[in-house]
Amino acid sequence: MLRNVIVFFVMLMAGLAQAANGAVPRISVLKNGMTVAVIEDERFPLASVRLYVHAGSAYETPEQSGISHLLEHMVFKSTQKRQVGQAAKDIESAGGAVNAATSFDYTVFYADMPADRWLVGLEVIQDMIFGAKFDPEELASEKKVVLSEIDRGKDDPDNVIFQDLQALLWPGTGYERPIIGFRNTVSGFTGEDIKGYISRWYQPQSMLLVVAGKVDAGEVVQQAEALFGGMQNDRTIMPPMPLTLTPGVKPEIKVEFGEWNKVYLSVAFPTAGMRAPEEAALEIFAQLLGGDETSRLYRTFKYEKRLVDEISASSMTLERGGVLYIGATLDAANLETFWKELLANLAGLRVGDFTDREIERVKLNLEDGLFRAKETIPGVASKFGSFVFYGYGIEGEANYLRAASQVDRAELQKVMDGVLRPGDLRAVALLPKDAQGKVDAARLEKAVAAVWPAAAGSAKAQNGSGREKKAEIVDLGGGRRLVLQPDAALPYAAVSMVFAGGDTLLSPQDQGLAQLASSALTMGTASRGAVEIQDFLSDRAATLSAASGRDTFSLEARYPTRFAGDVLGLFAEVLREPAFAASEMDRARQSQLADIKRQEDEPMGLAFRKLFPFLYASGGYSFTRLGEPERVAAFTPDDARRFFTRQMRLPWVVSVCGDFDREQMVALAKSLAELCGPAEPYAFAAPEWGKKREEKLTLAGRNQTHLLWIFPVCGTSGADTPGLELLNSALAGQGGLLFRDLRDKESLGYSVTSFLWQSVNTGFLAFYIGTEPDKAARALEGFSRVAGDLRRQGVPDVEISRARNLLWGDYQRGRQRLGARSSEAASELVHGFGMDHKREIIEKAVTLSGEDVKALAGKYLDPDKAYVMRIDP
């Protein structure tokens, strides 16, 4: 059966090299050699503009390390036409979102816009890059921000470990250096250095413009010619040559000790890069090895032996080379056993260890991932743009999928033999300080020689218009409802079932139980175990997950329409016959305890773990979501059953969005309503605020201080919610008031924003900044100054206009995915609102004035009522 599915997907995807609505992508080359790709897609009133440039960190000399990334920062400063921050402000004022990203082989600038304002995005991107002034004062300010970002990266174990691996994998190449650069190189750059870099690499021949969405291709090409056609190439740029792969002599391992709670281990093997004949086979092998919960490494080391908290494998292909990457998180006590068993596993691996079912499943899910990327307009632009930019051509996606479908066992074995060689092994381990003296690099390298001798390694052999139809709400009685939202643009559907309850059903001593129950819920039924469920879903390119929130509990599924009967049957089975088997509860508990430790390894993870217990005095809103380790360790299957039995008795809404059979969904919902019976009464609480106003936390060995300044506000049922949304929109984002004042003007931190959290009867607005410890006092003063200005002066009209448009743009972008729409409708109805409540809030918000926001600022932004959370190194 799976082989037929594969053939179907290849044929389907070949058609979907065209846009989701059937339009053929248009590729044009301007007279100066710049390529323009347009994909007309009318599903949503949105457009995505992307400009790719062949200029990333791999193009830098050692002395230029970090200049590509600094350039990405500087384009958001002043231009010949715009003042500091005006570029982002103009985009957001038009209802769009703008950003940029730097990688090894490229830099991309992108703006996601309302469809009728796409030209604003294109014009701003052109001006940001080619009109940038690189003012010395602005450059000095931004260099401080990047230096702070470099320090911030040293607090993130994943970032530290990858940078260490780069140097081991690719010595002597542009790939060996961190994309962000080094303190000494970044500190020395001048405006002339950046201009020279642009002149060298930002040639029309090296650029690709992609515009996708509800646009006219002819008009896009015409405007591209007007904006970029005058540029000329002043030199010839040859494509970079692939790195030469020569067998390694011996493994290389680096071990570091620090203030970590867990061991973070990464193992890597160099591979061929993009467009290599074995690229598809590499991806398939990586997925077989550690791509998901059905993979070999996950099943062996997390599920069966329980030696790790997390483990995965992936294939990353770059222009000049690639890497097979294995990452794991575990306890230090398990490291020696895990290391030897991992090596033995890799040393003895043969293609015969994988079944036909596993191989075909991976192919199906690989194709499914490419297909699902097209669910959103930015996804269409990004996926198609990447294939064209890297030389795969307009049929690149279809060709790649065809190659993947044809990968056989012989090709997989060839890839395994070529990649898994002990002499090529490169590894980095970050360990807690108390493991010092017990583990070192030499000991790990010695294990490689003992377990995996070199000789062993070398001897291994669309359919529909995409327009949404009218939604329907079916009242099932007894506090249960069904929402039907047809959308036949893609042959997929998403189902969300949202209950009231979650943490609010728990007693203080049960903190973490709702989260544990949600993790274990989909890990077994009376007739199926976790492994069987994982295989069942993966065979159908489907997902099924449960989650618990502060006042909700949910079960969600996403699946191709042709598998609806199978997946919906499992959806009902999980609710009707949850097993909560002791062995699966143990695995879920182990993962939750590991998540707690990981949270406490990251500054913002620690902040959000402690934030709600700090803000609220009692009840579910005051609980730590994951609970406390001692109590979590003691929960039993009976505890989970007790919680879930109570949860099932509360009100719920099932919502489906996508391509579905109405009668099938009604039958499912009615059967679930009969299963649960009439709902018990439930009222969303209005929790009491905590009396303590300041919370100071410490995370040793880190570089930055993180500050949250928090104001209590009304809940979503309050009349002030539209105004609060508008106020937060004015404060947040790269064009927001906080970013502009505290980052652009004063360089007080790399990350500066605000966020609004609300439940029905409570909420808060928070200012956030990550800053250097010696700037923390100034950052708090900056928060106070911005709040004071808002109370006294309100928000200028131009900022109000930006905030209104940004609210609309964010709302439209957020609703592109089927799962987002199904979840939103179910959640709003469960909370007592209409399914269009969010849209109605925004409709009211955009009618408000600066004076309205000033009144809200005066009401809520009171320093005497604020809470302060601080995380210091």
N, C-alpha and C positions, 0 to 999 in steps of 0.2 A: 504493500500500500504506500509506504513512504517513498519508494522510487517513483511512483506515479505522481505523488505530491511534488517531488523535486522537479520533474519534467514540467508540471503545471506552473510552478513558480518561475522557472527560467523563461518560459514562454510569456508569462504575465509580466515579468520584469523587463523583458525585451521591449514590450509595449510601453512599459512605464519608464523607459529611458526618455519617453515623452513625459510631459507634465501630468499631474494627477487628473486634470480634466481633459486630457487627450490632445492638447496643443503640442506641436513639434517644437522643441527648443530651437532657437535661432542663434547661430554663431556668425558673427561678423568680425572682420579684421579691419581696423581703421588704417588709413594710409600710412600712419607712422608705426604700424605694427602692433598696436594695442588690440587685444582681443576683447570682444563684447559678447556676452552670452545672455539671452533673454528667455525666460520661461513664463509664458502667459498662463496664469492659474487664477480662476475667478471664484474659487470656493469661499474666500473671505475678503472683506474690504481692506486688505493689507498688502504691503509690498516689502520686500527685503532687498537691500542694496549691499553688495559686498565688493570690496576692491582688494584683490590679492596681489602681492608683490613678491617676486623671488628675492627676498632679502630678509634673512634671519640670522640667528647667532652663528650658524655654520659658515656664513659668508664673511664673518669678521676675522681680522687678524687678532693674535693674542692681546695686542695693545688696545684693540677696539672692543674688547669683551664687554658686552652689555650695552653697546651703543644702539643696537636695533631696538632693544626694550626701552631705553631712555627716549629714543625718538618717538616711540609709541606714546609715551607719557607727554612729551613736549607738544605734540600736535593738538592737545587739548588746551594749550595755553593761547596766547594772543597770535593773531594773524594780521596781515595788512588790512583786513576788513573788519576784524572782530577783536574785542577785548578778551581778557583772560576769562575762560569759562563760558564765553558767549557761544561757542560752537555747540557744546552740549545743551546749552540753554535753548538755542534756536531749534534743535532737534526735538527736545522735550516740549517746547512750546507748540510744536506742530503735532504733538501727540505721539512722538516716536521715542525710540531708545537708541543710543549710540554707544559703541564701544570699539575696542581694538584688541588684538592679541598677537603676541610674538611667539614664534616657535623656532625650531632649528632651521627650517628650510623656507620659511615664509613669514610675512607679516600681513595680517588681514585687518581691514577697517570696515565696520559694518554699521548700518542703520536700519532698524526695523520700523516702518512707517505706516500710517494710514495710507490706503491706496492713492488717494487724491493728493497726497503730499510727498510722493516718492522723490520728486525732483529736488525738494528741500534737502533730503538726505544725500543725494548725489552731489549737489552743489557744496554742501557743508564739508563732505569728505574731501572733495577736491581742494577746497580752500584750507582745510586743516593741514594737509600735507604740503601743498605747493605754495601756500601763502603764509606759512608759519614764519614768525619773526625771529624766534630763538633769542629773545631778549635776555641779556646777561643776568639780570636780577631774577627773572622767572626761571632761568636755567639753574641758578644757584639754589633757588627754593625747591625746584623739583628734584634736584640731585639729593637733597636731604630726604625727600620723600622716598626715593628709590633706595637710599642707604638704610632707611628705616625698614623698608620692605625686605631688604637683604637680611637684616637682623631678625625680622619677623619670621622669615623662612627657616631660620635656625631653631625655631621653637616647634616646627612641624616635623615629626619623625619621617613621614613619607618624603618630604622635600629633601631632608638631610641625606637620606639613604639613596635617593635617586642621583643626587649630585655626586656622591661618592662613587656610585656605579659608573657614571659617565666617564670619570677619569680612568677607571679600570678597563672599561670596554673599548674606548676609542682614543687611546693616547696618541698625541701628535696630530689630532684632527680637530676641526671646528666643533665636533660633537662632544669633545671631552670637557668643555667649559660650560658652566651654568648659563642658561639663557639670560638671566638677570645680570650677569657679570660679577665683578668683584669690587670691593670697596675702593681699592686703589685705582682701578681703571675708571670706574664711574665718576669718582671725585675729580679726575683730571680732564674730563671732556669739556670742550668749548663749543660755542655756537658754530664756529667755523668747521670744527670736526664733524658736527652733525650735517651741516650743509654739504660738506665734501662727501659724506657717506651717501646722502640722497642723490647727489650728482652722479656718483659712481654706480649705484645699483637701481635707482628708481627711473629706469628707462622704459619707455612705452612698450618695447619688445618684451619686457619682463613683467608685464602687468596684465591682469585679467579682471574685467568688470563683469559682475553677475547681478542681474536684476530679475527677481521672481515675484509673481503676484498678479494682482488685477491691474495690469499695465498694457500699453500698446508697444509692441516690439519696435515698430518703425520709429515711434517717437523717442524711445529710449536710445536707439542708435544715433538718431539725430542730435539729441542732447549730449550724448557722450562725445560725439564729434565736436560739438561746440565748446565743451568744457576741457577736453583732453587732446583734441586734434591738433592744436598748435604746438604741442610738445614734440621734440625731436630726439632721436637717438644720437649720441655723440661717440659711441663706441660699440663694438660687437661683443656680446656676452654669450659665451659658450656654456651649454648645460654642464653641471658638475659631473665628474666621472664617479662611478661606484667605487667604494672601498674594496681593496683586494682582501679576500678572506684566506688567510693562511692558518693551518692548524696550530693551536697553541702548544707550548711546551709543558706547562704545568698550571694548575689552578692558582688563582690569586684571590685572597680573602682579606677583608679589612674588618676589624672589630673595634667598636667604640663604646665607651661607657658614659652614662649620663643620668640625668634625673628622669628616668623612665620607669613606669610601673610594669611594662611588658617588654618582651623581646620582639624587635621588628627585624625580620630577616628577608633579604631579597637575594635571589639566585638568578643569574642571567647568562645567556649564551649568545654570541654574535651570530647574525643571520644575514642573508641577502636582503636588499631593500625593495623599493617600489619597482613595479613592472618586471620583477624577476620571474622567470617561468614557474618557480615554486611558491610564489606569493600566496596563492589560494590554498595550497596544501599546508603551508606554514600556519595559516589562520585556522584551518580545520584541526590540525594537530594540537595547537594551543588550546582550542576549545575542548577537544577531547581530554586533554591533560588537566585543565583547571578552569574551564569557562563558566560553569554553573554548578548547581547542587547535584547534577547527575554525573559530573566529571570524575575521573579516576582519583585525582589528588583529594578532592573534597570528600568523596565517599570513603577513601582509605583513612585519611588523617584527621578529618573533623568528625565525620559521622560514625565510623566504626571504631577507630582507635582513640579518638578524642584527645589527640596530642596538641591540637592547635585551636585557636579561637576562630581564625579566618585563614583561608588559603585560596589562591587563585593563580591562573596562568594566562598570559596574553602574548600576542605577537604584535610588535610595533615596527612598522616599516617606514623608513625615512628615504629621502632621495638617494642617499649614498650607501646606506646600509640599514640594518635592522637589529632587533634583539628579541629573543624569546625570554620572557620575564616571568619568574615565579615569586610571588610575595606571600609571606605568612606572618601572623601575629600569634604569639604563644607565651606561656609562662617559662621563666628561666629554668625551672626544674625539669621541664620536658625537652630542653634544647638538644642535649646530647643524644637522647633516644631518637628524637625526631630527625635530627641531622643524618644519623647513620641509616635510618630506615628510608628517608627520602633519597639518599644517594643509591641505596640498594634498589629502590624502586626504579629510578632513572636508568641505572646500569643494566637492569634486566628487562627493560621495556622492549616489547616487540609489537608490531602492528597486529599480530594475531591475538594480543590481549584485548583488543577492542572488537566488539561484535558489529555485525552489519547494521543492526538497529542503532547502535551508538553513532556510527559514522553517518548514516542517513539522517539521524536526528540533528546532528551538528550542522549538516548542510542545510537542512530546512530552517534552522534557527538563524544561521548566517544570512540566508536570503530574507528571512522575515525581518531581521534587524535593518537591512537596507530598505526594505519596503516601508517599515514603520517610520523611518526617518522622514518620509514624505507626508506624514500626517500634518505637519505644520509648514507654513510658507518659508520661514527661515531654514527648516530642515530640507526643503526642496532646493533652496539656493545653496546651502552648504554642501549637500551631497553631490549635486550636479557640478557645482563649482570645483570641488576637490578633484573629481575625475578629470575634468577638462584642464585644470591648472597643472596637474601632475602628468599630463601627456597621455592619458588613457583615451582621449577622444570622446566624441559625442556618444559613441556606442560603448564607452568604457565600462559602464555598470553592467550592461547586458553581457559583454564579453567576460567580465570578471565572474559573473554568476554562472555562465556557461562553463568556464574553466573549473569553477568549484564543483559543479555537478559531475564533471568528468574525472575528478580526482579519484584514483583507485588505490588499492592496498600497496601496490608496488611503488607508487609515487609517495605515499605516506611513509613507507619504510625507508625510502631513499632520503627523505627529509629528516627523519629521525636519526639515521646513520650520520648524516652530514652535520647535524646540529648538536646532538647529545654526545659530546666528546669531553672527557674529564679535563683534558689540557686546556680547553676553552672556557671552563667554568670560571665565572667571576661572581663573588658574593660579598655582601656587606651585612653586618649584624650590629644593631644598636641594642645594648643591654643595660639593665639597671646597674647602678654602681655597686650594689652588694654582690654582684656576680664577678666582680674583678678578682683575679687570682684563681678563679675556677674555670674560666673559659678564655682562650686566646686564639688568634688567627692560626698560629702554628699547629695547635691541637686540631682545629677544624680541617686544615689542609692535610694533616696526617691521616685523618679519617677518610678523606677522599682517596688517598693512595691505597689505604687498606681495603676499603669497601668497593672502590671502582678503579681498578688499575687501568692504565692506558690501553693495554692490549684488549681488555674487555670492551672498552668503548669503540675501538676501531674494528672489532670483529662483528659488531651487530649488523646483522642484516636488516483596472477601475470601471468603475461603472457608475452611471448616474451623473447628474449635473453638479453634485456637491452642495446644492442648496438645502438648507435645513427645512424640514416640513414642520407643521405645527405640533407642539408638544401636547401631551394628554396626561391628565392625572386621573387614576382609577382609585376610588376609595374602596378599600377592602373591608372596612368596618373594624371595630375593636381597636382603633388607634394604629392601623396599618394602611399604608398607601403605596401605590405603584406609579412611577413616572415613566412615560414613554417618549423618547426624543429621537425620531427617525432622522438618519443622515446616511444616505447611500453613496457618499463620495468614495468610500473605501470599503472593501469586503471584510470589515471588522466591526466588532461591537465591544462595549465596556459596560459592565454591570457593577453598581455600587449599592451595598446594603448598609445603611447607617442607623445605629441604635442610639438613643439617649442613654447616658450612664457613664461608662468608662470609669475613671478614677473616682468619680463622685459616689460610686457604690461601695467604696472601700472604707474600712476603718483605718486609723493611723498605723496600726501594726501590720496592715496588709499592703502597705505601699509597695508598688512593683508587681503585685499579683495580676493586675489587669494586663500589663505589658507581657508578663510571662504567659498568661493564658492565650493572648492573641498570637504569640510566637508558636505555641504548641498546637493551636487549633487546626492548622492546616498540615500538621505533621502526622496525621493518622486518623482513620475512622475505624468502625467496627470490622470492616472487611478489607481495608487497605492500609499498608504501612507507609511510612514517609518516603522510602525509596520508590515504592510503586507509584505513589502520587507524583513525585518529581518526574519519573519517567513518563507517566501518562500525560502530564502537562507539556513536557518538552517535546514529546512526539507530536503534539498538536500546536506547537509554537504559541502556547497559551501561558498565562500567569494567573495565580490565585494567591491572594495575600490577605492577612488580617492585621488590624492595627487598633490600638487603644489610645484614646486621647484623654484630655482632662475632663471632658463631659460627654464623650461619644465613644462608640466602639463600632468598627466597620469591617466588612468583608467585601473584597473587590476581585473581579475577574476581568481579564482582557483576552480576546481570542479571535481567530479568523472565523468568519460567519459559518463556513462549512463545517466547523467543529462545534457549533453551538449546542447540539444535543448532548454531546459527550461532556463538555465543560460545565454546562448548567446542571447536568446530572450530578457531577462531582460537587458543585457549589451547594446543592441541596443536601447531599450526603454528609458533607462536613458539618453542616448545621444540625442535621437530624441525628447523626451517629458519631459525635466527636469521641475519640478514644482517650486522649490525655494519658497515653501509655507511659509507664514509669521511665522507660528508657528514653523516650522522646522528651519527656519533661526534664530529664537530666541534661540532655543536649541543649534544650532551650535555656535552662538555668545556667549552664556553663557559658553560653554565648552572652547572656544578660550580664553575668558577673564580669566577663571580659569587656563588655561595652562600658560598664561603669568605670573600669580602670582606664580604658582608652579615653573616655570623656575627661577624666582627671589628668590625662597627659597633655591636653590641649587647653590653652587659656579660655577660648570661647566655649569649649565643651564644658569646662568647669563652671564658667559663668552661668550657662543656661541650666546646668544641673542644680545650682544653688539659688537661682533667681526667684522661682516661685515660692519656695519655702521662706525666703527672705521677705517677699512682698506680702504674702497672705498669712493670716494668723492661724487658720484652721480649715478643715475640710479638704476635699479632693484637689482644689486649686493650689493648696499649700504643699502638696506632696511632691517628692522627687519622682519623676516618671519611672525611673528604673528601680527605685527602692534602695534600701540599704543592704549591703552585702550579706550581713549576718542573717537578716530575715529572709532575703531571697533564697539563700542556701537552704532554708528550712521548709519552704513551700512544698506541698505534696500534690500528687494528682487529684486527691479529693478536694484540696483547696481550689484548684483550677476548676473542677467540676462545679463546686459550690458557687463560685463567682459566675461561671458561664450560665448556669441554670437561672440565676437571678437576672443576668443580663438579657436573656432571651424573653423574659416576661415584660420588658420595657417597650415603649413605642419605637417603631422603626419605619423607614422608608426604603423601598427598593427602586433604584433608578437605572434605566438602560439607555444608552446613547449609541447610535451607529446603525448598521445594517442588520436588522433582526426580524424575527417572525412574531407578530403581535400576539397571536393566540398562544404561542409557546411561552411567552413571557407572562401573560396573564395567568396561565395554568401554573407556572412556577410560583408566582407570587401568592396565588390562592392556597397552594399547598403549604407554603411557609406560614401563611397566616393561620391556617388550621393547626399546624404544628405548634405554634407559639401560644395560641389562644388569645383572648382579649388582653390588651396591655394594661399593666398597672399604672396608676397615676404617677406622673413625674413632673417636678418643677425645677427649672434651672435656678441654682442658688445665687444669692448676692453675698459673696464671701466678705468676711471682715478683714480689713487691712492690718498689716503688722505694725507694731508700735516702734520697733527699731528702725531708724532712718538711714543708717550707714552700715555697710557690710564690707569688710576688708578680707580678701583671700590672698594666699601666697602660692605661687607655683615656682619652685626653686629651679635655677639653671636656665631660665628663659631670659629674653632680652627686652621685652616690651611690657608696658603697663596698659591695661585695658580698662576703660571707664564707661559706666552706664549711668546716666542721669535720668531718672524715671518719674513720670507724673501720672498719678491715678486719673482715669477718665471714665466716662460712662460706657456701658456695654452697647452691643449692636442694636438693642431695642430702644436706646436713647435717641432723642430728637437731635442731639449734637453730632451723631455719627457722620453724616455727610460732611459737615464742616471739619471734623477731625481728619477724615480721609483727605480733604483738600489741604489742610495744614501740613499733614505728614508728607504729602506729595510735593509741597513747596519746599520742605526741609530736606528731603532725601534725594539721592541720585547725584550724578556728577555735576548737574546744573543746579543742584539744590543749595539753599542758603547755608547749611552747615558745611558742606564740602567747599563751597566758594570762600567762606570766611576763614575756616580753620585749617583747610588744607592748601587751597590755592594762594590765599593771601599771607597766611602765617606759617605754613609748613609745619603744623603741629602734629601731623600724623598721616600715615599712608591711607588708612581706611577710616572714613568719617561718614556717618549716615544717621538716619533715624528710622524707627519702625513702630508700627501701631499694632498692638495685640488686643483683641476683644473677644469676649464671650457674650452671652445674652445680657447679663446684668453687671458686668465688670469689664475693666480693660485698663491698658496703660499705654502711654506714648513715651518712648525711650530715645534719648540721644546717645550715640555710641562713638567712641574714638579709640583706636589703638595707637599709642604714642610712646615716645621714649620716657623713661621714668623721671628724668629731670625736667620734662615738659608737662607733667601731669597737672601741676597747679595751674599753669597757664591754660591748659585745655579746659579745665573746669571753669576758669574765668571766662573763657570763650563761650562755653555753653551758656553761662549766665548772661553774657552780653547779648547773644543772639536771642535768648528768651526775652530779655528786657526790651530789646528793640521791637520784637513782635508785639509785646504788650503795649508799648507806647505808640508805635507807628503803624502796626499792622503789616500787611504784605503788599508791596507795590503791585500795581495793575499788571505790569508785564510778567511778574512772577506768578500772579494768579492765573493769567492766561496759560503760561507754561504748565502749571499744576493741573488745570482743567484738561488740557489736551493729553497730558501724560496719563491721567487717570483713565481716560477713554482708551488710549493706546494700550496701556497695560491690561485693561479688562479684555479687549479684543484678543490680544496675544495670548493671554492666559487661558482662553476658552477654545483654542484650536484643537487640542487633543480631546478625543472622545472621553477618556477617563476623567479629564478635568470637568467636562460638562456633566457627566453622570454623577460625579462626586459632589459637585456644587449644588445640584438640584436636590439630592438626597439630604445633604447637610442643612441646607436652608429650611427645608420643610420640617425636619426633625427639630430644629431650633425654634420652630413656631412661626416662621416667615413664609412668604410666597417663594416659589422657585426663582423668580426674577428679582429677589430682594437686593442682591448685589448691584444689579443694573439700576434699580430704582434709587439706591443710595447715590450712585454716581450721577444719575440724572439730576438729583437734587443738588449734589455737590457743585456741579458746573454752573448752577444758577447763582451761587453765592459770590459775594464781593469781598474785596480786601477789608472792608469795615466789619463784615461778618466774621472773618477769620481773626481780626484784631480782637473782637469781643470774646471769641473762644480762647484766644491766647491769654487774655486777661483773666478768664475764668479758670483755666487749667494749668497754665505754665507759671505756677506759683512756687518759687524756690523754697518757701517755708513748708510746702507740702511734698517736696520731692524726696525721692529715695536715691541713694548713691551706692552703687556697687563698684568695687575696685579690685582688680587682680594684679598684684605686683610680682615681679620676678624675685 
